[in-house]
Structure formats: C-alpha cells, structure tokens
C-alpha cells in the first residue's frame, strides 16, 4: 500500500523515539493504530453499504424486466430475483404481524379482565 520497507520503519521509529521520548511513544503508537483501525472499519462499512445498494438496484431492474414481460417467460436469474424480493418483503412484514398479534392478544386479555371485574 505505502511501500514502506524495513529501513524506513526503523528511521521513523528512531525519529519518533527521539521526538516523543520513550514515555509517550507507546501512547502515540496506540493512538495511530486506533485511527487506522477506525478508518479501515469505516471503509469496510461504506463498501458493504455500496454493495447492498448495487444489489438492491439490480433487484429493482430485474423486477422491472419481469413486470414488462408480465411475469411470463422469465429468465431464471429474473425469477430468482423476484423470489428474493418476495422473501425480503415477507421478512419485513413479519415483525409487524407479530406486533399486531401481540396487540390484539393484549386487548383481548384486557377485555376479559374488565369482564371479570
């Protein structure tokens, strides 16, 4: 990446030791390594988001193709994409169905408690 060899690292470490001293050098190294880790994590996160967005865009394009052909004579890739979209839509709706079921169950429990009183 930076093409830094052994002698360059040795020179940087000697200069760092002279400038910062032996007490502050380990702290500075930890700080710099923390920054590098955070930059790597951020770039990884951005890369994952871009990959997901590209996949979503591809699924939307396949869905448009399927709608234009009226879901007839779809290629296997398009059919797979449509099925993936249906599965994703079903997984998104599942938490809401559970919440409505729980709400109706709690309402029925409250009504039966009120009838007992």
PEBELDA-V514652 format. One line per field, one symbol per residue. phi: phi as a letter, one per 30 degrees, with the letter a starting at -180 (. if undefined). A space follows every 10 residues. Layout:
phi->???
//
This chain:
phi->.chccddddd dddddddddd iddcdddddd dddddddddd dddddddddd dddddddddd ddddddddch hchddddddd dddddddddd dddedddddd dddddddddd ddddddd
//
